[in-house]
Amino acid sequence: MSGSKCTRLNGALVKQVLDSVDSVLFDCDGVIWRGDQAIPGASQVINLLKQKGKKVFFVTNNSTKTRKMYVDKMSTLGFNAKEDEVFGTAYCSAVYLKTVCKLEGKVYLVGSNAMREELEAVGIQQTGVGPDHISGKQTDWANVPLESEVKAVVVGFDEHFSYMKLNRALQYLTQPGCLFVGTNRDTRLPLEGGKAVPGTGCLLQAVETAAQRQAQTVGKPNHFMFDCVASQFGVDPSRCLMVGDRLDTDIMLGSNCGLKTLLTLTGVSTVADAEAHQKSGCAERQGMVPDYYVESIADLLPALQG
């Protein structure tokens, strides 16, 4: 592993790196905003990159928003963004089922209304959104009514996750040929003040444990997320920069796809985390070492304004 990895990006090096790329992929939460507050300077960075002819995309593991919902939020926070630049796991899961799996049938969806909308936008019907309460006796649960048209189980973030949903997913997944897809494996959703709540990975692992099957995940760090962007916009990985705040998803995605990587310290991971991976000698952990890091993406502003 080169000693030049995990280099602080500042001074003349900023312009040098930006000149070496045509496209920039940004994670959202912890990178361009935290909660409902934009990271100071983030909107100027995004808008200036576009003015200078860079292609800018937003790649997020959050499955609770449609592309349109993301654009509405970005617009409110001062970002210049279009729907086709947003690649969330709700959208990417729908694309995966339609184009890779060529699904013919319905989805049993452990997920949000946003996921339902993105599935229906590509012509895939679903069942399962909303609460699913316990009914009948325990001896009846293995015989819950199932829809014969369901040919896939998809697990994303679901605030109504329950024992009965877990059970119903299990019953579908025991059927021959039923596909199993997860949006992502993030185990925690970080909140302001260092707090966190359980993430999609916890729900997905519960379903995997019950079904004794492994899901195919489409979110970061799986290369499919980048493939979605590259196939639609012809992005050259050698001239693309991935910017994120998590080493295990954002930076690993960049490493998996041959992109330059930039860690911003406004979110989850730290330089100490990256250095620990670098010193570990473990090949897999080397993929979580960024090429560069900044305190905030606002550190790119001077080079863009110059």
N, C-alpha and C positions, 0 to 999 in steps of 0.2 A: 504494500500500500504506500502510495507516494506521500511523502511528508508535506506536500503542498496542499493536501486536502484540508478542509475545515479552516480555510484562510479568511480572515476578516476582510470583507469587501468595502474598501474605502479609497478615497483619493482617485488617482488616475486609473486604477484598476476597474472602477465602476464603469467608466465609459468603454474601456477595453472589452469587458464582458458583454455589455449591452450591444456593442458593435458586432459581436461574434454571434448574435442570435437574431432570428427573424420573428420568433414566436415566444410568448411567455405564458405559462400556465400558473394560475394562482389558486391556491386553496382559499377558502373564504373565512370561516370563523377562526380567529386568532391571528389572521394574516392581514385581511383588509377591514375587518370589523371584529368587535367583541360584543356579543349579544346584539343590542340594537344601537350600538355606538360605533361609528367609523373610527378606525385607527387614524390619528392625526396625520394628515399628509397623504393618506392612501389614495383618495379619489384623484388628487393632482397627479400622482405617479401613474395611475391607470390611464387617465385622460391624456397625459403627455406622451406616454408610450404609443398610444394610438395615433396621436398627431404626428409622431415621428415615423409612422408607417409600420409599426410592429403589430402583429396579430396577437390579440390578448384573449385568453380563455379562462373560464372559472370552473375548476373541478373540485367537487365536494362530495364527501361520503354521506352527507345529510340526506335522508330520504323523505323528509317531512314537507318538502316544498316542490312545487312544479317549477319548470323553467320560468314561466311567467311570474310566479310569486317571487322568484329570485330577482328578476329584472325590476319588478315593482319596488322591492326593498332597496336595490342598488340605486335606483333613480331617486328615491327618498333621501338616501345618504350622499347623493352628489356624484355617483359613478355613471359614466357613459357606457351602457351595456345593452346588448341585444340578446334576444332569446336563443339564437343559434350559437351564441358564445358560451352558454351555460351548460355544463355537463354534471348533473347531480345523479345520484344513484337511482332515484325514482325513474328518471328518463333512461339512463343507461341499462337498467334492468329490463325495461320494456324493449329497448333496441336489441339486447342480447337474446331475449326470448323470441323476438320476431325474426332476426337475421341469422343468428347462429343456431339456435335450437329449432327454428322454423316451426314453432309451436302451433299445433292445430287442436284447439280445445280451450277450456277455461283454466283460470288460475285460482287456487285457494290462496288468498292473500292474507298473511299476517303483516299488516302494515297500515298506512295512512290513506286518507282521501286523496292526497297528492299522488301517491303511487297508483291508486285506482284511476285517476284522471290520465296519467301518463300511459298506463296500459291501454285504456280505452282509446287514447289518441292514435295508437298504432293498430287498433282493431282487435285487441285482446280483451275478452270479458273476464270478470272476476267475481268471486264470492268471498265473504269473510270479513269485510271491513266493519268495524264497530264492535260493541260488546257481544260476548257469547257466554251466556250464564249457564251454570251447572243445572242440569235437569235430569230427572229420573234417578234410578238406583245405580250404584257403582257397577253392578253386574251388567247394566245396559250400556255403559259408556263406550265399550269396544264396538258396539253396534249402532253408533250414532248415524243418523241419515247422512249419506254422502251423495254428491252430485256426480253422475256418471261422466259428465262432460269435462270434469277437472282432470287435467293431464300434467299439472305442475303445482308445486308448493313454493311460494316466494315469501321470504322472511325479511322484513325491514323493521324500522322503528315503529312500535305499536303501543300506544299508551293504554290500550285495552287488553294487552296480553294477559292471558288467564290459563288456568288449568285446562279448561274445556278447549281453548284454541290449541294448546299444546297437544291435547288428545286427538283433536280432529286432524291436525297436521300429521300426527303419527299414523292415523288410519289411512289417510290418503297415500302417505309415503310407503306403506306396506304393499300398495298395489303395483303390479309389474309395469315398468315403463314410466312411472310417474317421475318427472323431473324435479330437482331440488336446487333452488337458487337462493342465495343470500345477498343482500345489498353490500354488507361490509362486516368486518369483525372488530370494530372499535368497541372496547369493553366499557369505556366510560365517556360521558359527555362532560367536558370541563365547563365550569361556570365561573362567574366573577368571584373574586375573593378566595380563590383556591379550592372552592367546593366542586363537587361533581355528582352526577346521577348515573345510574346504569345505562350503558349504551346498547346498540343493536346486537353487538357481539354476544352479550349475555343471553338475549332471547334466542339467537341463532344456535348457540351452544346447547341450550336447553332442548331445542327441537332435534338437533343432531344426536344428542344423548338418548332421547326417547326413541328416535327412529333407527338408531344405530347405523346412520348414514352420514356421509360428509357432503355438505353443500358446495356448489360452485359459487364463489363470490365474484361479483363484478366490480366492486369498488376498489379504491386504492388499498394496497399496492399492486393489485392485479393489473397486468398490462392492458386488459380490455378497455379500461377507462381512457388510456391514451390512444388506443386503437380507434375508439369512437371519434375522437378529435381528429386524428391523422387521416382517417378514411374520408371524412367529410371536407377537410380543408387542405389536404396534401401537405401536412406539416413534416418537415425534415427533422428527425430526432437530433441530428448532430448540430442543428442550429436552433435548438429549443431549450429554454430555461424553465425548470420547475421550482416554484417558490412556495414553501410551506412552513408550518410550525411544528409538525410531527415527524420524527425520524422514521417511525415504523410504518407510516402510510405515505406521506408526501415524498420524503427523500428516498424511501425504498422504491416507490413508483418510478422516480427519475432514474435511479440506478438500474432498475429492471428494464427500462426502455431506452437506455443510452442517452439520457438527457443531462445537461448541466444542472446542478442542484444548488439552491440557496435556502438556507434556514433563517427564518426571522424569529427573533426572541420575544415576540409579543404574545406567544401562545403557550403551548405545552412543553416542548423540549428545550433543553439548555445546551450550552457549549460543553459543559462537563459531561452530559449524557453522550454527546457525539465523540468526545475524546475517549471516553470509556470504551465505546464501540471500536474506535480506531486502534486502541492499545490491546484489545482482546485477543487478536490473532485469529479470531473466528471469521471465516469467509462470509457467512451470512450476515454477521453484524457489520462487516465492512460496507455492505450495501446501505447501511443507515448512517454513513458518514457523509455529510454534505461537502460539496466542493468549496462553498463559501458560506459565510453567515453575516447577518447585519442585526443591529439592535431592533430596527423597524424598517419596513420598506420605504419609509420616509427618507432613509439614508440615501436612497437613489435620486432624490430630488435635485441636489446641486448639479449632478451630471446631466440631468434631463433639462434643466433650466439654462444650462450654460450655452 
